[in-house]
């Protein structure tokens, strides 16, 4: 049976009936002596990498896995000792069996387009949620994540979004002092995400839809484009420091170097904040022979500045010669390790406040706001973007059920 992966269509008709029958919430365990049982969605390279970190934590058992592609499911299952009967694949029926299987929590590492649906279904099934960034690729998706976070809290479930920078002690200390007024009034800022091309994914693809799904990081709709899928790390730090969304944004970008897929390979934007404060943002994602790559934010104030680099130095120079500095080192892994530990602590201590959801949604909206301004070559306001009803549709019409 062929079907489309449009989020609205996925939960209608026979599939909706199957989900309504299958999603029977089970009370999530919270006893500190118990290991948390996990199911993982998205069994590719990052899925295997993060599963290793959950396993090394020692407080989790990985008991189920799901991916559209059977080869990925089998490779994951073999590596982590998951029985064949708990390896689920396919578009609909395998997914429904997975989400209804017995486990305490779901780790979502699927292409970002599917995050809102996977998160909503996991919460509906009574599972705690550990969600990769970005949370969504469009505004309705962001709204869905916000609602899922609220439902999780109401159902006494943990919902954590995995941003590594917010779990780093040096980022936390420096940003806290900025919020306390250490650099005075913010005057302007610069933010950038410059890197080389991301790698291609391997595996058999029987048709164009499967090829796009294999290479989702090069697909505008499945990834949200580089500004949403990758650059959100920088924009989230900008949002964290600024403590409010921008008033509007203008900018441009394009695709001049990276010809695989349809994502752009560079963006240039100007985010305008209240009180005549502007932050310039630029990004590139292609190989140009340079070594000065970085995920950086510099915010300047009347009394000092804060300068951050993902994997490099975080520095805050404030009034009265106050100075905070630290190396973030292997933040890519260390941040995830911290979040995995926090996830377990929140579950076992029954902390269902879920503080990562709201700022993650706001940062995602800021990224979509910038993407819209660049795509359409016009000014886009915050008020406009939060009211947007535009849904991205990948039109993956030839995938197996």
C-alpha positions in Angstrom: 0.0 0.0 0.0 1.4 3.4 -1.0 0.8 6.4 1.2 1.9 10.0 1.7 3.9 11.2 4.7 1.9 14.4 5.1 1.5 14.8 8.9 -2.2 15.6 8.5 -2.9 12.6 6.3 -0.8 10.3 8.5 -3.3 10.4 11.3 -6.5 10.1 9.2 -8.4 7.2 7.9 -7.3 3.7 8.7 -4.1 4.8 10.3 -6.0 7.1 12.7 -8.3 4.3 13.7 -5.3 2.0 14.2 -3.6 4.6 16.4 -6.7 5.3 18.4 -7.0 1.6 19.2 -3.4 1.0 19.8 -2.3 4.0 21.9 -3.1 2.8 25.4 -1.1 5.0 27.8 0.7 3.1 30.5 1.9 4.8 33.7 5.5 5.7 33.4 7.7 4.4 36.1 9.6 6.8 38.4 11.3 4.6 41.0 14.9 5.6 41.3 16.0 2.0 41.7 14.6 1.0 38.3 16.4 1.3 34.9 14.4 3.4 32.4 13.4 1.3 29.4 13.9 3.1 26.0 12.7 2.8 22.5 14.6 4.7 19.8 13.2 6.2 16.6 15.8 6.8 13.9 18.4 4.1 13.7 21.0 5.8 11.5 24.4 7.1 12.5 23.4 9.6 15.1 20.7 7.2 16.5 23.4 4.6 17.1 25.8 7.2 18.5 23.3 8.5 21.1 22.1 5.0 22.0 25.7 4.3 23.0 25.6 7.3 25.3 22.3 6.1 26.9 23.9 2.7 27.4 27.1 4.1 28.9 25.0 6.1 31.4 24.0 2.8 33.0 20.5 3.8 34.0 18.7 2.8 30.8 17.8 -0.4 28.9 17.2 -0.1 25.1 14.4 -2.5 24.4 13.0 -1.5 21.0 13.9 0.4 17.9 12.1 1.9 14.8 13.2 3.2 11.5 11.5 3.3 8.0 14.5 1.3 6.6 14.8 -2.3 7.6 18.6 -2.4 7.1 19.0 0.4 9.7 16.7 -1.3 12.2 18.6 -4.6 11.8 22.0 -3.0 12.2 20.8 -1.1 15.3 19.1 -4.2 16.7 22.2 -6.3 16.3 24.5 -3.7 17.9 22.3 -3.2 20.9 20.9 -6.8 21.4 17.3 -6.0 20.6 15.2 -9.1 19.7 14.0 -9.3 16.1 10.4 -9.0 17.2 11.1 -5.6 18.8 12.7 -4.2 15.7 10.1 -2.2 13.8 10.2 -0.8 10.3 7.9 0.5 7.6 5.8 3.7 7.4 2.7 3.0 9.4 2.0 -0.4 10.9 5.5 -1.0 12.2 5.5 2.5 13.6 2.2 2.0 15.4 3.4 -1.3 16.9 6.6 0.4 18.1 4.9 3.4 19.7 2.5 1.0 21.6 5.2 -1.4 22.7 6.1 -1.7 26.4 8.7 0.9 27.4 9.0 3.9 29.6 10.5 6.5 27.2 11.1 7.3 23.5 14.2 8.8 22.1 13.4 10.7 18.8 16.3 10.9 16.3 14.2 10.9 13.1 14.3 13.6 10.4 13.0 16.8 11.9 9.9 16.9 9.7 8.6 14.0 11.8 9.4 15.3 15.2 6.0 16.8 16.0 4.1 13.6 15.1 6.5 11.3 16.8 6.5 13.4 20.0 2.8 13.8 20.1 2.2 10.0 19.6 4.8 9.2 22.3 3.1 11.5 24.8 -0.3 10.1 23.9 1.0 6.6 24.5 2.2 7.6 28.0 6.0 7.7 27.2 8.6 10.2 28.4 10.2 12.0 25.4 13.9 12.8 24.7 13.8 14.9 21.5 16.6 15.9 19.2 16.7 19.5 17.9 15.2 21.1 15.8 11.8 20.4 17.2 10.0 21.1 13.9 10.4 22.4 10.3 7.3 24.7 10.2 5.2 26.9 12.6 2.3 24.4 13.0 4.9 21.8 14.0 6.4 24.1 16.6 2.9 24.7 18.0 2.4 20.9 18.1 5.6 20.5 20.1 4.5 23.2 22.6 1.2 21.4 23.0 2.9 18.0 23.5 5.1 19.6 26.2 2.1 20.9 28.0 0.3 17.5 27.7 3.4 15.7 29.0 3.4 17.9 32.1 -0.3 17.3 32.6 0.2 13.6 32.3 3.3 13.6 34.6 5.7 12.8 31.8 9.2 14.2 31.1 9.8 16.0 27.8 13.4 17.1 27.2 14.8 18.8 24.1 18.5 18.0 23.6 20.3 21.3 23.1 23.9 20.8 24.2 24.9 24.4 24.8 22.2 24.9 27.5 23.6 22.0 29.4 27.2 23.4 29.5 28.3 25.0 32.8 30.4 27.8 31.1 27.5 28.9 28.8 25.2 28.8 31.9 27.5 30.9 34.1 28.3 33.5 31.4 24.7 33.9 30.2 23.4 34.2 33.8 25.8 37.1 34.4 24.7 38.8 31.3 21.1 38.5 32.4 22.1 40.0 35.8 23.4 43.1 34.0 27.2 42.4 34.0 27.7 43.7 30.4 25.3 46.6 30.8 22.8 47.5 28.1 23.1 45.3 25.0 24.0 47.4 22.0 24.4 44.9 19.1 25.6 41.4 18.2 27.0 39.1 15.7 26.2 35.4 15.3 27.5 32.8 12.8 27.5 29.1 11.9 30.2 28.4 9.4 31.1 24.8 8.6 31.8 22.3 5.9 29.4 20.1 4.0 27.6 17.4 6.0 28.2 13.8 4.9 25.9 11.8 2.7 24.0 8.7 4.1 24.5 5.3 2.6 21.9 2.6 1.8 19.7 1.3 -0.9 16.9 3.5 -2.2 14.2 1.9 -4.4 12.7 5.2 -5.6 13.0 9.0 -5.3 11.1 9.2 -2.0 13.4 6.7 -0.4 16.5 8.5 -1.8 15.3 11.7 -0.2 14.6 10.0 3.1 18.1 8.5 3.1 19.6 11.9 2.4 17.2 13.9 4.5 19.8 16.4 5.7 20.0 17.7 2.1 16.2 18.1 1.8 14.5 21.4 2.5 11.3 19.9 3.8 12.6 16.9 5.7 15.4 19.0 7.5 13.9 22.5 7.5 17.0 23.6 5.5 20.4 24.3 7.1 19.2 27.4 9.1 16.6 25.3 11.0 18.4 21.9 11.1 22.0 23.1 11.9 22.1 26.9 12.4 19.6 26.6 15.2 22.5 25.9 17.6 23.7 29.5 17.1 20.2 31.1 17.0 19.3 29.3 20.2 22.3 30.8 22.0 21.3 34.2 20.5 17.8 33.8 21.8 19.0 32.6 25.2 21.1 35.7 25.7 18.6 38.2 24.3 15.7 36.7 26.4 13.1 37.8 23.9 12.2 37.3 20.2 13.3 39.8 17.6 10.8 42.3 16.2 11.6 41.4 12.6 14.2 40.1 10.3 15.4 40.7 6.7 18.0 38.8 4.7 18.9 36.6 1.8 20.8 33.5 1.0 21.1 30.9 -1.7 22.6 27.8 -3.2 25.8 28.3 -5.1 28.2 25.5 -4.1 26.3 22.5 -2.6 24.4 20.8 -5.4 23.2 17.7 -3.7 19.5 18.0 -2.6 17.7 21.3 -2.6 18.9 23.0 0.7 20.6 26.4 0.5 24.3 26.5 1.4 24.4 30.0 2.9 22.2 32.6 4.7 22.8 36.3 5.6 20.3 37.9 8.0 19.7 40.9 10.2 17.6 40.3 13.3 16.2 43.5 14.7 15.4 43.6 18.5 13.7 46.4 20.5 15.7 49.5 21.6 17.6 49.6 18.3 19.6 46.5 19.0 20.4 44.4 15.9 22.2 41.0 15.5 23.8 40.1 12.2 23.7 36.4 11.4 25.5 34.5 8.7 25.9 30.8 7.9 27.6 28.6 5.3 27.6 24.8 4.9 30.0 23.9 2.2 33.7 23.0 1.8 35.8 26.1 0.9 39.2 25.0 2.1 39.1 27.3 5.2 39.7 26.1 8.7 38.0 28.9 10.6 34.8 27.1 11.1 32.7 27.9 14.1 29.3 28.1 15.9 29.7 31.5 17.5 27.8 34.3 19.1 29.2 37.7 20.2 26.9 40.1 22.0 28.2 43.6 22.9 27.0 45.7 25.8 27.7 49.2 27.2 29.9 47.7 29.9 31.3 44.6 28.3 30.6 41.6 26.1 29.9 37.9 25.9 31.6 35.7 23.3 30.8 32.1 22.8 32.1 29.3 20.6 30.6 25.8 20.5 33.5 23.5 21.3 35.8 26.5 22.0 36.0 29.3 24.5 33.1 31.0 26.3 34.0 34.4 27.7 32.2 37.1 29.5 33.9 40.5 30.2 31.8 42.7 32.5 31.8 45.8 34.6 34.4 46.2 37.3 36.7 44.0 35.3 34.7 40.9 36.0 35.9 38.1 33.8 34.5 34.6 33.2 36.1 32.2 30.8 36.0 28.5 30.1 36.7 25.9 27.4 33.6 24.0 26.3 35.7 21.2 24.8 33.8 18.2 23.5 30.4 19.9 24.0 28.8 17.9 21.2 29.1 14.7 23.3 29.4 16.2 26.8 26.2 18.2 26.4 24.2 15.1 25.4 25.7 13.2 28.3 24.5 15.9 30.6 21.1 15.9 29.1 20.8 12.1 29.3 21.7 12.3 33.1 19.2 15.1 33.5 16.5 13.1 31.7 16.9 10.2 34.2 17.0 12.5 37.2 13.8 14.3 36.1 12.0 10.9 35.6 13.1 9.4 38.9 12.5 12.5 40.9 9.1 13.1 39.2 10.1 16.6 37.9 7.6 17.2 35.1 8.2 20.9 34.7 9.8 20.3 31.3 11.7 23.7 31.1 13.5 23.0 27.8 10.3 22.9 25.7 9.3 26.6 25.5 12.8 28.1 24.7 13.4 25.4 22.1 10.1 26.2 20.4 10.9 29.9 20.4 14.4 29.4 19.0 12.9 27.1 16.3 10.4 29.8 15.4 13.2 32.4 15.1 15.0 30.1 12.7 11.9 29.6 10.6 11.4 33.4 10.7 14.9 33.9 9.2 14.4 31.2 6.6 11.1 32.8 5.5 12.7 36.3 5.2 15.5 34.9 3.1 13.4 32.7 0.9 10.9 35.5 0.2 13.4 38.4 0.2 11.3 40.5 2.5 10.9 41.7 6.1 9.2 39.1 8.3 7.9 40.1 11.7 7.6 38.0 14.8 3.8 38.7 15.0 3.5 37.3 11.4 5.5 34.2 11.9 3.8 33.0 15.1 0.5 33.2 13.3 1.7 31.3 10.2 -0.4 28.3 9.2 1.9 27.2 6.4 2.8 23.5 6.5 5.6 21.9 4.7 4.7 18.8 2.8 7.5 16.5 1.5 5.1 14.7 -0.9 6.7 11.3 -0.3 4.1 9.4 -2.1 5.7 6.1 -2.9 6.9 4.7 0.5 5.8 1.3 1.7 3.3 1.1 4.6 
